[in-house]
Amino acid sequence: MIHPSAIIGDQVVLGEGVVIEENVTIGDHVTIGHHVVIKKDTQIGSHVEIADLTVLGKNTSSNKKMARKPGKQLGPLLIGDHVRVGCNSVIYRGTTLESGVFVGDLSSIREHVTIGEDSIIGRNAIVETNTTIGRRVTIQTGCYITADMIIEDEVFIGPCCSTSNDMYMGMGNYEHQGPIIKKGAKIGNNATLLPGITIGENAIVGAGTVVVKDVLNHHTVVGNPSRIIKK
């Protein structure tokens, strides 16, 4: 089903069962897989590939228990040129994927997220709301990127890293702030980053490390809790 208000460029290939809602814009040389749903107002650039069973431009929802209600007025999902999105992914309204971004299968990217050019969001990764990811960042399989997080350019985050933004786990007495990861830092497999900490430029966090305080530029930390092994 294609809404008559949708604008579709040249040499666009649509799979079976594709749904394109009102005011969607699709550039040239785009491939859309089977049973993809593109929600209203979504803007897709040229030379983009969207794999099967993905939902683009999903709106937010909530219930009365949620402390942080999602905004009612969200801009469209913006997808730049040469972006590739894997199967069974869900990407919300109000988010921007810049040129060359790769999103793996089964990924979830919430609203108010910006992902810089040529970055990678690995298979089954989750990126929560109000998060900024820089250019040429690698976030590998199964990572949980919390809300209110800043990841600068050229950061590497290994598989199954977990981050958090609420020091007191829902008590309502903490201003949410996820970790800040500075340019060029590297985070090992299964590391855990606590709320509000800063990982300095070109710092290294070893596999399995629980980071409870800031890591300075060019330092290496390991263990639980984290301790410095190299300056």
N, C-alpha and C positions, 0 to 999 in steps of 0.2 A: 504494500500500500504506500503510495507516494502522494503527499498532500499537494494540491495544485499550486500552492504558494512557494514550494521548495524550488531552489535554483540549483541545477546540477550541471557541472561543466562538461567538457568534451572527454570522450574516451573513459567514461566511468563504467565500471563493471559491478553489477548488483547481483548478489546471490539470491537463492530462493527465500521467500518469506520475509524480505527486508521491509521494515516499517520506517518511513521518513515523515516526520510530523511537520507542522506548519513553520514557515520562515527558516527552514534549514538551508544552509548554503554549503555546497560541495564543490571543490575546485576541480582541476583537470587531472586525468590519469590517476584516478582513485579506484581502489578495489575494496568492495564491501562484501564480507562473507555472508553465509547463510544465516537467516533469522537474527540479524542485527537490528536493534531498535535505536533509532536516532531521534531523540526527543526535541521538542520545539526550540527554535532559535539557535541551535548548535551551528557553529561555523567550522568547517573543515577545509584545510588548505589543499594544495596540489601534491601529487605523488605520495599519497597516504594509503596505508593498508590497514584495514580493520578486519580482524578475524571473526570466525563464527560465534554467534550467541552472545555478543557483547552489547551492553547498553551504554549509550553515550548521552550525557546531558540529563541524568536522573535528578529529580527534585528531592529536597530534603523532607524528612518527617521526624516526629518526636512523640513522646507521651508525657503525661503530667509529672512523672517522676524526674525527668531529665532536668538537671540544674541549668544547663546551657542550651537554650532553645535556638535552633538554627534560624538564620534570617529568612524572612518571608520574601524579600526582594533580592534575587540573585541574578547576576548577569548571565549571559550565555556561556556554555562551554566553548573554548577557543582551542582549536588544534592546528598547529602550524604545518608547514610543508615537510614532507619526508618523514612524518611520524608513522610508527608502526605500533599497533595495539593488538595484543594476543587474544585468544579465545576466552570467553566467559568472564571478561573483565567488566567492571562497572565504574564509570567515571561521572562525577556529579557536575551540575551546573556551577557557574561561578569560578571555574578552574581554567588554567591556561597551560597547555603543553607547547613549549616552543619548538622550533625547527629541529628535526633529527632525533627527537625523544623516542625511546623504545620502552614499551610497557609489556611485560610478560603475561602469560596466561594466568587467569584466576586472580588478577590484581584488583584492588579497590582503592580508588582515589577520591577523597571527599571534596567538599566545596571550599572555596577560598584557598586553593593550593596553586602555586606557580612552580613549574618544573623547567629549568633552564635547558638550553639547547644541547643536544647530543647526550643527555643524561639517560641512565638506564634504571628502570624500576623492575626488579626481578620477579620471577614467577611467584604467585601467591603472597606478594608483599601488600601491606596495608599502609596507606598514607592518610592520616587524619586531617581534619580541617585546620585552616589558618596556618599553614606550613609553607615555608619557602625553601626550595631546593635549587641550588645554583647550577652552573654549567659543568658538563662533563663529570657528573657525579655518578657513582655506581652504587646502587642499593641492591644487594643480592637476595636470593630466594628466601622467602618466609620472614622477612624483617617486619617489625612493627614500628612505624614512624608515628609518634604521638602527635596530638594537636599542639599548636603554638610552638613549633620547632623551627629553627633556622639552620640550614645546612649550606655552607658556602661552596665555592667552586672546587672541583677536582677532589672531592672527598670520596673515600672508599669505605663502604660498610659491608662487612661479611655476612654470611647467611645467619638468619635467626637472631639477629640483634634485636633487643627490646629496649624501648625508651618510655619514659613516663613524664607527666606534667603536673601531677597533683601529689604534693608531699604527704597529705593527710587523708588520702584515699576517700574522697567524697564527703568530707565533713563540712565543706563549704567555707573554710577559714583560710584558704590559700589561694592567692592569685595564680591562675594556671600559667605555667611557663615550662615549656619543654627544653631539652638541652640545646645548646648552641655549639655547632661543630664548625670550627674555622677551616680556612682553605688548606687543602692538601692533607688533612688528618686521615688516619687509617684506623678503622675499628674492626677488631677480630670477631670470629664466629662466636655467637652466643653471648656476647658482651651485654651488660645491662647498664643503662645510663639513667641516673636519677634526675628528678626535676631540677631545672634551673642551673645545672652545671655547664661550664664551658670547656670544650676540648680545644686546645690551642692549635695554632698553625703547625702543620707537619708533625703533630704529635701522633703517637702510636698507642693504641689500647689493645692489649693482648687478648687472645681468645678466652672467653669465660670470665673476664674481669667484671667486677661490680664497681662502677665509678661513682663515688659518693661525694667527691669534691672536684674543684677545677683541676685541669691538667694544663700545665704551662706549655708554651710553644716549644717544639722539638724534644719534649720529654716522652719517655716510654713508661707506661704503667702496666702492672699485672696484678692478679690476685683478688681476693675478697676479704676485706675491702681493698681497693686499689692502692698500690704502693709503687714508688718510683724505682725503676731499676737502671734507667739511663737518662742522662741529661744531654 
